């Protein structure tokens, strides 16, 4: 457990040293909320209907920005080879990296979500649904991103390929993430959508460390 915690701490320290990357993610997330009202006009009702989809698209695209750094730097300097032969199972190493990636990439977006909620004319109840859906669903995006980054880590300019691989897998997360916020006419299904979103996150978090570790090991051999 100490080795696992130490690895998470290492990843967080490396991210803090390049703190501009976190700021870039947050600015990109917020800028989408700034641009959309100019594109669709000042109609608050229309903005409210579009807001759930805009929030999740902004979160997905923002998390993609830091994806290439998840494994590539360690691959290029040989750290991944050393970590494969460490006492800690390599799947646990990948799990630590995924957790650190979520803390660095998703938590700042959740903290910045009030700004996006104001720009998209969301009311108080919808705002809390936004925060809860991002808190429950972004771990799935981080886990799927780890798989894409692992598959392309040994490919030159693989950072351009990873988003293409991840997008089809992320569609269910986006669908249920939007459903957990939206409350349209008819029965309120946001609670059911949130449960499905939580299930997807749990399944992907459980499987992604093993899938990503296998992909990296196959690419290194």
KEDRENZA-816079 format. One line per 5 residues: number of its first residue (from 1); for each residue y, z, x of N, C-alpha, C, O. Coordinates in Angstrom, 1 decimal. Layout:
REM residues N
NUM	Y/Z/X/Y/Z/X/Y/Z/X/Y/Z/X ~ ...
***
This chain:
REM residues 221
1	-1.2/0.0/0.8/0.0/0.0/0.0/1.3/0.0/0.9/2.3/-0.6/0.5 ~ 1.2/0.7/2.0/2.4/0.7/2.9/2.7/-0.6/3.5/3.8/-1.0/3.6 ~ 1.6/-1.4/3.8/1.8/-2.7/4.3/2.4/-3.7/3.3/3.2/-4.5/3.6 ~ 1.9/-3.5/2.0/2.5/-4.3/0.9/3.9/-4.0/0.7/4.8/-4.9/0.6 ~ 4.3/-2.7/0.7/5.7/-2.3/0.5/6.6/-2.8/1.7/7.7/-3.3/1.5
6	6.0/-2.7/2.9/6.7/-3.1/4.1/7.0/-4.6/4.1/8.1/-5.1/4.5 ~ 6.1/-5.4/3.5/6.3/-6.9/3.5/7.3/-7.2/2.4/8.2/-8.1/2.7 ~ 7.4/-6.5/1.3/8.4/-6.7/0.3/9.8/-6.4/0.9/10.7/-7.1/0.8 ~ 9.8/-5.3/1.7/11.1/-4.9/2.3/11.6/-5.9/3.3/12.7/-6.2/3.4 ~ 10.6/-6.5/4.1/10.9/-7.5/5.0/11.6/-8.7/4.3/12.6/-9.3/4.8
11	10.9/-9.1/3.2/11.4/-10.3/2.5/12.8/-10.0/2.0/13.7/-10.9/2.0 ~ 13.1/-8.9/1.5/14.4/-8.5/0.9/15.4/-8.5/2.0/16.6/-8.9/1.8 ~ 15.1/-7.9/3.2/16.0/-7.9/4.3/16.4/-9.3/4.7/17.6/-9.6/5.0 ~ 15.4/-10.2/4.8/15.7/-11.6/5.2/16.6/-12.2/4.2/17.5/-13.0/4.6 ~ 16.4/-11.9/2.9/17.3/-12.5/1.9/18.7/-12.0/1.9/19.6/-12.7/1.7
16	18.8/-10.7/2.2/20.1/-10.1/2.3/20.9/-10.7/3.5/22.1/-10.9/3.4 ~ 20.2/-11.0/4.6/20.9/-11.6/5.7/21.5/-13.0/5.4/22.5/-13.4/6.0 ~ 20.9/-13.7/4.4/21.4/-14.9/4.0/21.9/-14.7/2.5/21.5/-15.4/1.6 ~ 22.8/-13.8/2.4/23.3/-13.4/1.0/24.0/-14.5/0.3/24.0/-14.4/-1.0 ~ 24.5/-15.5/1.0/25.1/-16.6/0.3/24.2/-17.3/-0.7/24.6/-17.9/-1.6
21	22.9/-17.3/-0.4/21.9/-18.0/-1.2/21.9/-17.3/-2.6/21.8/-18.0/-3.6 ~ 21.9/-16.0/-2.7/21.9/-15.3/-4.0/23.1/-15.6/-4.7/23.1/-15.8/-5.9 ~ 24.3/-15.6/-4.0/25.5/-16.0/-4.7/25.5/-17.4/-5.3/26.0/-17.7/-6.3 ~ 24.9/-18.3/-4.5/24.7/-19.7/-5.0/23.9/-19.8/-6.3/24.3/-20.5/-7.2 ~ 22.8/-19.0/-6.3/22.0/-19.0/-7.6/22.8/-18.5/-8.8/22.8/-19.1/-9.8
26	23.6/-17.4/-8.6/24.3/-16.8/-9.7/25.4/-17.8/-10.1/25.7/-18.0/-11.3 ~ 26.1/-18.4/-9.1/27.2/-19.3/-9.5/26.7/-20.5/-10.2/27.3/-21.0/-11.2 ~ 25.6/-21.0/-9.8/25.0/-22.2/-10.5/24.6/-21.8/-11.9/24.8/-22.6/-12.8 ~ 24.0/-20.6/-12.1/23.6/-20.1/-13.4/24.8/-20.0/-14.3/24.8/-20.5/-15.5 ~ 25.9/-19.5/-13.8/27.1/-19.3/-14.6/27.8/-20.6/-14.9/28.4/-20.8/-16.0
31	27.8/-21.5/-13.9/28.5/-22.7/-14.0/28.0/-23.6/-15.1/28.7/-24.3/-15.8 ~ 26.7/-23.5/-15.3/26.1/-24.2/-16.5/26.7/-23.7/-17.8/26.9/-24.5/-18.7 ~ 26.8/-22.4/-17.9/27.4/-21.9/-19.1/28.9/-22.3/-19.2/29.4/-22.3/-20.3 ~ 29.6/-22.6/-18.1/31.0/-23.0/-18.2/31.1/-24.4/-18.6/32.0/-24.8/-19.4 ~ 30.1/-25.3/-18.1/30.2/-26.7/-18.4/29.8/-27.0/-19.8/30.4/-27.9/-20.5
36	28.8/-26.4/-20.4/28.2/-26.7/-21.7/29.3/-26.7/-22.8/29.4/-27.6/-23.6 ~ 30.1/-25.6/-22.9/31.2/-25.6/-23.9/32.1/-26.8/-23.9/32.6/-27.3/-24.9 ~ 32.4/-27.2/-22.6/33.3/-28.4/-22.5/32.6/-29.7/-23.0/33.2/-30.6/-23.5 ~ 31.2/-29.7/-22.8/30.5/-30.9/-23.2/30.3/-31.0/-24.7/30.4/-32.1/-25.3 ~ 30.0/-29.8/-25.4/29.7/-29.9/-26.8/30.9/-29.5/-27.7/30.8/-29.7/-28.9
41	32.0/-29.1/-27.1/33.2/-28.7/-27.9/33.2/-27.2/-28.3/32.3/-26.5/-27.9 ~ 34.3/-26.8/-28.9/34.5/-25.4/-29.2/33.8/-24.8/-30.4/34.1/-23.7/-30.8 ~ 33.0/-25.6/-31.0/32.3/-25.1/-32.2/31.4/-23.9/-31.9/30.3/-24.1/-31.2 ~ 31.7/-22.7/-32.3/31.0/-21.5/-32.0/29.6/-21.5/-32.6/28.6/-21.0/-32.0 ~ 29.5/-22.0/-33.8/28.2/-22.1/-34.4/27.2/-23.0/-33.7/26.0/-22.7/-33.5
46	27.7/-24.1/-33.2/26.9/-25.1/-32.4/26.5/-24.5/-31.1/25.4/-24.6/-30.7 ~ 27.5/-23.8/-30.5/27.2/-23.1/-29.2/26.1/-22.1/-29.4/25.2/-21.9/-28.5 ~ 26.2/-21.3/-30.5/25.2/-20.3/-30.7/23.8/-20.8/-30.9/22.8/-20.2/-30.5 ~ 23.7/-22.0/-31.5/22.4/-22.6/-31.7/21.8/-23.2/-30.4/20.6/-23.1/-30.2 ~ 22.7/-23.7/-29.6/22.3/-24.3/-28.3/22.0/-23.2/-27.2/21.3/-23.5/-26.2
51	22.6/-22.1/-27.4/22.6/-21.1/-26.3/21.3/-20.7/-25.8/21.1/-20.6/-24.5 ~ 20.3/-20.4/-26.6/18.9/-20.0/-26.1/18.4/-21.1/-25.1/17.9/-20.7/-24.0 ~ 18.5/-22.3/-25.5/18.0/-23.4/-24.6/18.8/-23.5/-23.3/18.2/-23.7/-22.2 ~ 20.1/-23.4/-23.4/21.0/-23.5/-22.2/20.7/-22.3/-21.3/20.6/-22.6/-20.1 ~ 20.5/-21.1/-21.8/20.2/-20.0/-20.9/18.9/-20.2/-20.2/18.9/-19.9/-18.9
56	17.9/-20.6/-20.8/16.6/-20.8/-20.1/16.6/-22.0/-19.2/15.9/-21.9/-18.1 ~ 17.2/-23.1/-19.5/17.3/-24.2/-18.6/18.1/-23.8/-17.4/17.8/-24.1/-16.2 ~ 19.2/-23.0/-17.6/20.0/-22.6/-16.4/19.2/-21.6/-15.5/19.3/-21.7/-14.3 ~ 18.4/-20.7/-16.1/17.6/-19.8/-15.3/16.5/-20.6/-14.6/16.3/-20.3/-13.4 ~ 15.9/-21.5/-15.2/14.8/-22.3/-14.6/15.4/-23.1/-13.4/14.8/-23.1/-12.3
61	16.5/-23.8/-13.6/17.1/-24.6/-12.5/17.6/-23.8/-11.4/17.5/-24.1/-10.2 ~ 18.2/-22.6/-11.7/18.7/-21.7/-10.7/17.6/-21.2/-9.8/17.7/-21.1/-8.6 ~ 16.5/-20.8/-10.4/15.4/-20.3/-9.6/14.7/-21.3/-8.7/14.1/-21.0/-7.7 ~ 14.9/-22.6/-9.1/14.3/-23.7/-8.3/15.1/-23.8/-7.0/14.5/-24.3/-6.0 ~ 16.3/-23.4/-7.0/17.2/-23.6/-5.8/16.6/-22.8/-4.6/16.7/-23.3/-3.4
66	16.1/-21.6/-4.8/15.6/-20.8/-3.7/14.1/-21.0/-3.4/13.5/-20.2/-2.6 ~ 13.5/-21.9/-4.1/12.0/-22.0/-4.0/11.5/-22.5/-2.7/10.5/-22.0/-2.2 ~ 12.2/-23.4/-2.0/11.7/-24.0/-0.8/11.7/-23.0/0.3/10.9/-23.2/1.3 ~ 12.5/-21.9/0.2/12.5/-20.9/1.3/11.4/-19.9/1.2/11.3/-19.0/2.0 ~ 10.6/-20.0/0.1/9.6/-18.9/-0.2/8.6/-18.9/0.9/8.2/-17.8/1.4
71	8.0/-20.0/1.4/7.0/-20.0/2.4/7.4/-20.9/3.6/6.8/-20.7/4.7 ~ 8.4/-21.8/3.4/8.6/-22.8/4.5/9.0/-22.2/5.8/8.5/-22.6/6.9 ~ 10.0/-21.3/5.8/10.4/-20.7/7.0/9.3/-20.0/7.8/9.2/-20.2/9.0 ~ 8.5/-19.3/7.1/7.3/-18.6/7.7/6.3/-19.6/8.2/5.6/-19.4/9.2 ~ 6.2/-20.7/7.5/5.3/-21.8/7.9/5.8/-22.5/9.2/5.0/-22.7/10.1
76	7.0/-22.7/9.3/7.6/-23.4/10.5/7.6/-22.6/11.7/7.4/-23.1/12.8 ~ 7.8/-21.2/11.6/7.8/-20.4/12.8/6.4/-19.8/13.1/6.3/-19.0/14.1 ~ 5.4/-20.1/12.3/4.1/-19.6/12.6/3.7/-18.2/12.0/2.6/-17.7/12.2 ~ 4.7/-17.6/11.3/4.4/-16.3/10.7/3.3/-16.4/9.7/2.5/-15.4/9.6 ~ 3.2/-17.5/8.9/2.1/-17.5/7.9/0.7/-17.5/8.6/-0.2/-16.9/8.0
81	0.6/-18.1/9.7/-0.7/-18.0/10.4/-1.1/-16.6/10.8/-2.2/-16.1/10.7 ~ 0.0/-15.8/11.3/-0.3/-14.4/11.6/-0.6/-13.6/10.4/-1.5/-12.7/10.4 ~ 0.1/-13.9/9.3/-0.1/-13.1/8.1/-1.5/-13.4/7.5/-2.1/-12.5/6.8 ~ -2.0/-14.6/7.7/-3.4/-14.9/7.2/-4.5/-14.0/7.9/-5.5/-13.8/7.4 ~ -4.2/-13.6/9.1/-5.1/-12.8/9.9/-4.8/-11.3/9.9/-5.4/-10.6/10.7
86	-3.9/-10.9/9.1/-3.5/-9.5/9.0/-4.6/-8.7/8.2/-5.4/-9.3/7.6 ~ -4.5/-7.4/8.3/-5.4/-6.6/7.6/-5.2/-6.7/6.1/-6.2/-6.5/5.3 ~ -4.0/-6.9/5.7/-3.7/-7.1/4.3/-4.2/-8.4/3.8/-4.0/-9.4/4.4 ~ -5.0/-8.5/2.7/-5.5/-9.7/2.2/-4.4/-10.7/2.0/-3.3/-10.3/1.6 ~ -4.6/-12.0/2.2/-3.6/-13.0/2.2/-3.0/-13.1/0.8/-1.8/-13.4/0.6
91	-3.9/-12.9/-0.2/-3.4/-13.0/-1.6/-2.4/-11.9/-1.9/-1.5/-12.1/-2.7 ~ -2.6/-10.7/-1.3/-1.6/-9.6/-1.4/-0.3/-10.0/-0.7/0.8/-9.6/-1.2 ~ -0.4/-10.7/0.4/0.8/-11.1/1.1/1.6/-12.0/0.2/2.8/-11.9/0.1 ~ 0.9/-13.0/-0.4/1.6/-13.9/-1.4/2.2/-13.1/-2.5/3.3/-13.4/-3.0 ~ 1.4/-12.2/-3.1/2.0/-11.4/-4.2/3.2/-10.6/-3.8/4.2/-10.6/-4.6
96	3.3/-10.1/-2.6/4.5/-9.4/-2.1/5.7/-10.4/-2.0/6.8/-10.1/-2.4 ~ 5.4/-11.6/-1.5/6.4/-12.6/-1.5/6.9/-13.0/-2.8/8.1/-13.3/-3.0 ~ 6.0/-13.2/-3.8/6.4/-13.5/-5.2/7.3/-12.4/-5.8/8.3/-12.7/-6.4 ~ 6.9/-11.2/-5.6/7.7/-10.1/-6.1/9.1/-10.0/-5.5/10.1/-9.9/-6.2 ~ 9.2/-10.2/-4.2/10.5/-10.3/-3.5/11.3/-11.5/-4.0/12.5/-11.4/-4.2
101	10.6/-12.6/-4.2/11.3/-13.8/-4.7/11.9/-13.5/-6.1/13.0/-14.0/-6.4 ~ 11.1/-12.8/-7.0/11.6/-12.5/-8.3/12.8/-11.6/-8.2/13.8/-11.8/-8.9 ~ 12.8/-10.6/-7.3/13.9/-9.6/-7.2/15.1/-10.4/-6.8/16.2/-10.1/-7.3 ~ 15.0/-11.3/-5.8/16.2/-12.0/-5.2/16.7/-13.1/-6.2/17.9/-13.3/-6.3 ~ 15.8/-13.8/-6.8/16.2/-14.9/-7.6/16.4/-14.6/-9.1/17.4/-15.2/-9.7
106	15.7/-13.8/-9.7/15.8/-13.5/-11.1/16.6/-12.4/-11.5/17.4/-12.4/-12.5 ~ 16.5/-11.3/-10.8/17.3/-10.1/-11.1/18.8/-10.4/-11.1/19.5/-9.9/-12.0 ~ 19.4/-11.1/-10.1/20.8/-11.4/-10.2/21.2/-12.2/-11.4/22.3/-12.1/-11.9 ~ 20.3/-13.1/-11.8/20.5/-13.9/-13.0/20.6/-13.0/-14.3/21.4/-13.2/-15.2 ~ 19.7/-12.1/-14.4/19.7/-11.2/-15.5/20.9/-10.3/-15.5/21.5/-10.1/-16.6
111	21.4/-9.9/-14.3/22.6/-9.1/-14.3/23.8/-10.0/-14.7/24.8/-9.5/-15.3 ~ 23.8/-11.3/-14.3/24.9/-12.2/-14.7/24.8/-12.7/-16.1/25.8/-13.4/-16.5 ~ 23.8/-12.4/-16.8/23.6/-13.0/-18.1/24.7/-12.6/-19.1/25.0/-13.4/-20.0 ~ 25.4/-11.4/-19.0/26.5/-11.2/-19.9/27.6/-12.2/-19.9/28.2/-12.6/-20.9 ~ 27.9/-12.7/-18.7/28.9/-13.8/-18.5/28.5/-15.0/-19.3/29.3/-15.6/-20.0
116	27.2/-15.4/-19.1/26.8/-16.6/-19.8/26.8/-16.4/-21.4/27.1/-17.3/-22.1 ~ 26.4/-15.2/-21.8/26.4/-14.8/-23.2/27.8/-15.0/-23.8/28.0/-15.5/-24.9 ~ 28.8/-14.5/-23.1/30.2/-14.6/-23.6/30.6/-16.1/-23.7/31.3/-16.5/-24.6 ~ 30.3/-16.9/-22.6/30.7/-18.3/-22.6/30.0/-19.1/-23.7/30.6/-20.1/-24.2 ~ 28.8/-18.7/-24.1/28.1/-19.4/-25.1/28.2/-18.8/-26.5/27.4/-19.2/-27.4
121	29.1/-17.9/-26.7/29.4/-17.3/-28.0/28.2/-16.6/-28.6/28.0/-16.7/-29.8 ~ 27.5/-15.8/-27.8/26.3/-15.1/-28.4/26.8/-13.7/-28.9/27.7/-13.1/-28.3 ~ 26.2/-13.3/-30.0/26.6/-11.9/-30.5/25.8/-10.9/-29.7/25.0/-11.2/-28.9 ~ 26.1/-9.6/-30.1/25.4/-8.5/-29.4/23.9/-8.5/-29.4/23.2/-8.3/-28.4 ~ 23.4/-8.7/-30.6/21.9/-8.7/-30.8/21.3/-9.9/-30.0/20.2/-9.7/-29.4
126	21.9/-11.0/-30.1/21.3/-12.2/-29.3/21.4/-11.9/-27.8/20.5/-12.4/-27.1 ~ 22.5/-11.3/-27.4/22.6/-11.0/-25.9/21.4/-10.1/-25.5/20.9/-10.4/-24.4 ~ 21.1/-9.1/-26.2/20.0/-8.2/-25.8/18.7/-9.0/-25.8/17.8/-8.7/-25.0 ~ 18.5/-9.9/-26.7/17.3/-10.7/-26.7/17.3/-11.6/-25.5/16.2/-11.9/-25.0 ~ 18.4/-12.1/-25.1/18.5/-12.9/-23.9/18.0/-12.1/-22.6/17.2/-12.6/-21.9
131	18.6/-10.9/-22.5/18.2/-10.1/-21.4/16.7/-9.7/-21.4/16.0/-9.8/-20.4 ~ 16.2/-9.4/-22.6/14.8/-9.0/-22.7/13.9/-10.2/-22.4/12.9/-10.1/-21.7 ~ 14.2/-11.4/-22.9/13.4/-12.6/-22.7/13.4/-13.0/-21.2/12.3/-13.4/-20.7 ~ 14.6/-12.9/-20.6/14.6/-13.2/-19.1/13.8/-12.2/-18.3/13.1/-12.6/-17.3 ~ 13.9/-10.9/-18.7/13.2/-9.9/-17.9/11.7/-10.1/-18.1/10.9/-9.9/-17.1
136	11.2/-10.6/-19.2/9.8/-10.7/-19.5/9.3/-12.1/-18.9/8.2/-12.2/-18.4 ~ 10.1/-13.1/-19.0/9.7/-14.5/-18.7/9.9/-15.0/-17.3/9.1/-15.8/-16.8 ~ 10.9/-14.5/-16.6/11.2/-15.0/-15.3/10.1/-14.7/-14.3/9.9/-15.4/-13.3 ~ 9.3/-13.6/-14.4/8.2/-13.4/-13.5/7.2/-14.6/-13.5/6.6/-15.0/-12.5 ~ 7.0/-15.2/-14.7/6.2/-16.4/-14.8/6.7/-17.5/-14.0/6.0/-18.3/-13.4
141	8.1/-17.7/-14.1/8.7/-18.8/-13.4/8.6/-18.6/-11.9/8.3/-19.5/-11.1 ~ 8.7/-17.3/-11.4/8.5/-17.0/-10.0/7.1/-17.3/-9.6/6.9/-17.8/-8.5 ~ 6.1/-16.9/-10.4/4.7/-17.1/-10.0/4.4/-18.6/-10.0/3.7/-19.0/-9.0 ~ 4.8/-19.3/-11.0/4.6/-20.8/-10.9/5.3/-21.4/-9.8/4.7/-22.4/-9.2 ~ 6.5/-21.0/-9.5/7.2/-21.5/-8.3/6.5/-21.3/-7.0/6.5/-22.1/-6.1
146	5.8/-20.1/-6.9/5.1/-19.8/-5.7/3.9/-20.8/-5.5/3.6/-21.2/-4.4 ~ 3.3/-21.1/-6.6/2.2/-22.1/-6.5/2.7/-23.5/-6.1/2.1/-24.1/-5.2 ~ 3.8/-23.9/-6.7/4.4/-25.2/-6.2/4.8/-25.2/-4.8/4.6/-26.2/-4.1 ~ 5.4/-24.1/-4.4/5.9/-24.0/-3.0/4.7/-24.0/-2.0/4.8/-24.5/-0.9 ~ 3.6/-23.3/-2.4/2.4/-23.2/-1.6/1.8/-24.6/-1.4/1.3/-24.9/-0.3
151	1.7/-25.3/-2.5/1.0/-26.6/-2.5/1.8/-27.6/-1.5/1.2/-28.4/-0.9 ~ 3.1/-27.5/-1.5/4.0/-28.4/-0.8/4.5/-27.9/0.6/5.3/-28.6/1.2 ~ 4.0/-26.7/1.0/4.6/-26.1/2.2/4.3/-26.9/3.4/5.1/-26.9/4.3 ~ 3.2/-27.6/3.5/2.9/-28.4/4.7/3.3/-29.8/4.6/3.0/-30.6/5.5 ~ 4.0/-30.2/3.5/4.4/-31.6/3.3/5.9/-31.7/3.7/6.7/-30.8/3.3
156	6.2/-32.7/4.4/7.6/-32.9/4.8/8.4/-33.2/3.6/8.1/-34.0/2.8 ~ 9.5/-32.5/3.5/10.4/-32.5/2.4/9.7/-32.2/1.1/10.0/-32.8/0.0 ~ 8.8/-31.2/1.2/8.0/-30.8/0.0/8.9/-30.1/-1.0/8.5/-30.0/-2.2 ~ 10.0/-29.6/-0.6/10.9/-28.9/-1.6/11.4/-29.8/-2.7/11.8/-29.4/-3.7 ~ 11.3/-31.1/-2.4/11.7/-32.1/-3.5/10.6/-32.3/-4.5/10.8/-32.8/-5.6
161	9.3/-32.1/-4.0/8.1/-32.4/-4.8/7.8/-31.2/-5.7/7.3/-31.3/-6.8 ~ 8.0/-30.0/-5.2/7.6/-28.7/-5.9/8.1/-28.7/-7.3/7.4/-28.3/-8.2 ~ 9.4/-28.9/-7.5/9.9/-28.8/-8.9/9.2/-29.8/-9.9/9.0/-29.5/-11.0 ~ 8.8/-31.0/-9.4/8.1/-31.9/-10.2/6.8/-31.4/-10.6/6.3/-31.6/-11.7 ~ 6.1/-30.7/-9.7/4.8/-30.1/-10.0/4.9/-28.9/-10.9/4.0/-28.7/-11.8
166	6.0/-28.1/-10.8/6.2/-26.9/-11.6/6.6/-27.2/-13.0/6.2/-26.5/-13.9 ~ 7.4/-28.2/-13.2/8.0/-28.5/-14.5/7.0/-28.5/-15.7/7.2/-27.8/-16.7 ~ 5.9/-29.3/-15.6/4.9/-29.3/-16.7/4.3/-27.9/-17.0/4.1/-27.5/-18.1 ~ 4.1/-27.1/-15.9/3.5/-25.8/-16.1/4.5/-24.8/-16.7/4.1/-23.9/-17.4 ~ 5.8/-25.1/-16.4/6.9/-24.2/-16.9/7.3/-24.4/-18.4/8.0/-23.6/-19.0
171	6.9/-25.5/-18.9/7.3/-25.9/-20.3/6.9/-24.8/-21.3/7.8/-24.4/-22.1 ~ 5.7/-24.2/-21.3/5.4/-23.2/-22.3/6.3/-21.9/-22.1/6.7/-21.3/-23.1 ~ 6.6/-21.6/-20.8/7.5/-20.5/-20.6/8.9/-20.8/-21.2/9.5/-19.9/-21.9 ~ 9.4/-22.0/-21.1/10.7/-22.3/-21.6/10.6/-22.3/-23.2/11.6/-21.8/-23.8 ~ 9.6/-22.8/-23.7/9.4/-22.8/-25.2/9.4/-21.4/-25.8/10.2/-21.1/-26.7
176	8.6/-20.5/-25.2/8.5/-19.2/-25.8/9.7/-18.4/-25.4/10.1/-17.4/-26.1 ~ 10.4/-18.7/-24.2/11.6/-18.0/-23.8/12.7/-18.3/-24.8/13.4/-17.4/-25.2 ~ 12.8/-19.5/-25.2/13.8/-19.9/-26.2/13.5/-19.3/-27.6/14.4/-18.8/-28.3 ~ 12.2/-19.3/-27.9/11.8/-18.8/-29.2/12.0/-17.3/-29.3/12.2/-16.7/-30.4 ~ 12.0/-16.6/-28.1/12.2/-15.1/-28.2/13.7/-14.8/-28.4/14.0/-13.6/-28.7
181	14.6/-15.8/-28.2/16.0/-15.5/-28.5/16.4/-16.1/-29.8/17.2/-15.4/-30.5 ~ 15.9/-17.2/-30.2/16.4/-17.9/-31.4/15.9/-17.1/-32.7/14.8/-16.6/-32.7 ~ 16.8/-17.1/-33.7/16.5/-16.5/-35.0/17.1/-17.5/-36.0/18.2/-17.3/-36.6 ~ 16.4/-18.6/-36.2/16.8/-19.6/-37.2/16.4/-19.2/-38.6/16.0/-18.1/-38.9 ~ 16.6/-20.2/-39.5/16.2/-19.9/-40.9/14.7/-19.8/-41.0/13.9/-20.3/-40.2
186	14.2/-19.0/-42.0/12.8/-18.7/-42.2/12.5/-17.4/-41.5/13.3/-16.6/-41.1 ~ 11.2/-17.1/-41.4/10.7/-15.8/-40.8/11.1/-15.7/-39.3/11.2/-16.7/-38.6 ~ 11.4/-14.5/-39.0/11.8/-14.2/-37.6/10.5/-14.1/-36.7/9.7/-13.2/-36.8 ~ 10.4/-15.1/-35.8/9.2/-15.2/-35.0/9.6/-14.9/-33.5/8.7/-15.1/-32.6 ~ 10.7/-14.3/-33.3/11.1/-14.0/-31.9/10.2/-12.9/-31.3/10.0/-13.0/-30.1
191	9.8/-12.0/-32.1/8.9/-10.9/-31.6/7.5/-11.5/-31.1/7.0/-11.2/-30.0 ~ 7.0/-12.4/-31.9/5.7/-13.1/-31.5/5.9/-13.9/-30.3/5.1/-14.0/-29.4 ~ 7.1/-14.7/-30.2/7.3/-15.5/-29.0/7.5/-14.6/-27.8/7.0/-15.0/-26.7 ~ 8.1/-13.4/-27.9/8.2/-12.5/-26.8/6.8/-12.1/-26.3/6.6/-11.9/-25.1 ~ 5.9/-11.8/-27.2/4.6/-11.4/-26.8/3.8/-12.5/-26.1/3.2/-12.2/-25.1
196	3.9/-13.7/-26.6/3.3/-14.8/-25.9/3.9/-15.0/-24.5/3.2/-15.3/-23.5 ~ 5.2/-14.8/-24.4/5.9/-14.9/-23.1/5.4/-13.9/-22.2/5.2/-14.2/-21.0 ~ 5.2/-12.7/-22.7/4.7/-11.6/-21.8/3.3/-11.9/-21.3/2.9/-11.6/-20.2 ~ 2.5/-12.5/-22.3/1.1/-12.8/-21.9/1.1/-13.9/-20.8/0.3/-13.8/-19.9 ~ 1.9/-14.9/-20.9/2.0/-15.9/-19.9/2.4/-15.4/-18.6/1.8/-15.7/-17.5
201	3.4/-14.5/-18.6/3.8/-13.8/-17.3/2.7/-13.0/-16.7/2.5/-13.1/-15.5 ~ 2.0/-12.3/-17.5/0.9/-11.5/-16.9/-0.2/-12.3/-16.3/-0.8/-12.1/-15.3 ~ -0.6/-13.4/-17.1/-1.7/-14.3/-16.6/-1.2/-15.0/-15.3/-2.0/-15.1/-14.3 ~ 0.0/-15.5/-15.3/0.4/-16.3/-14.1/0.6/-15.3/-12.9/0.3/-15.7/-11.8 ~ 1.1/-14.1/-13.1/1.2/-13.2/-12.0/-0.1/-12.7/-11.5/-0.3/-12.5/-10.3
206	-1.2/-12.7/-12.3/-2.5/-12.3/-11.9/-3.2/-13.4/-11.1/-3.9/-13.2/-10.1 ~ -2.9/-14.7/-11.5/-3.6/-15.8/-10.8/-2.9/-16.5/-9.7/-3.5/-17.0/-8.8 ~ -1.5/-16.4/-9.7/-0.8/-17.2/-8.8/-1.0/-16.8/-7.3/-1.0/-17.6/-6.4 ~ -1.1/-15.5/-7.0/-1.3/-15.1/-5.6/-2.6/-15.7/-5.0/-2.6/-16.1/-3.9 ~ -3.7/-15.8/-5.8/-4.9/-16.4/-5.3/-4.8/-17.9/-5.2/-5.3/-18.5/-4.2
211	-4.2/-18.5/-6.2/-4.0/-20.0/-6.1/-3.1/-20.4/-5.0/-3.4/-21.3/-4.3 ~ -2.0/-19.7/-4.8/-1.0/-20.0/-3.7/-1.7/-19.7/-2.4/-1.5/-20.5/-1.4 ~ -2.4/-18.6/-2.2/-3.1/-18.3/-1.0/-4.1/-19.4/-0.6/-4.2/-19.8/0.6 ~ -4.8/-19.9/-1.6/-5.8/-20.9/-1.4/-5.1/-22.2/-1.0/-5.6/-22.9/-0.1 ~ -4.0/-22.5/-1.6/-3.3/-23.8/-1.3/-2.7/-23.7/0.1/-2.8/-24.7/0.9
216	-2.2/-22.6/0.5/-1.6/-22.5/1.9/-2.7/-22.5/2.9/-2.6/-23.2/4.0 ~ -3.8/-21.8/2.7/-4.9/-21.9/3.6/-5.5/-23.3/3.8/-5.9/-23.7/4.9 ~ -5.6/-24.0/2.7/-6.1/-25.4/2.8/-5.1/-26.3/3.5/-5.6/-27.1/4.3 ~ -3.8/-26.1/3.4/-2.9/-26.9/4.1/-2.8/-26.6/5.5/-2.5/-27.4/6.4 ~ -3.0/-25.3/5.9/-3.0/-24.9/7.3/-4.2/-25.3/8.1/-4.1/-25.5/9.3
221	-5.3/-25.5/7.4/-6.6/-25.8/8.1/-6.6/-27.3/8.5/-7.6/-27.7/9.1
***
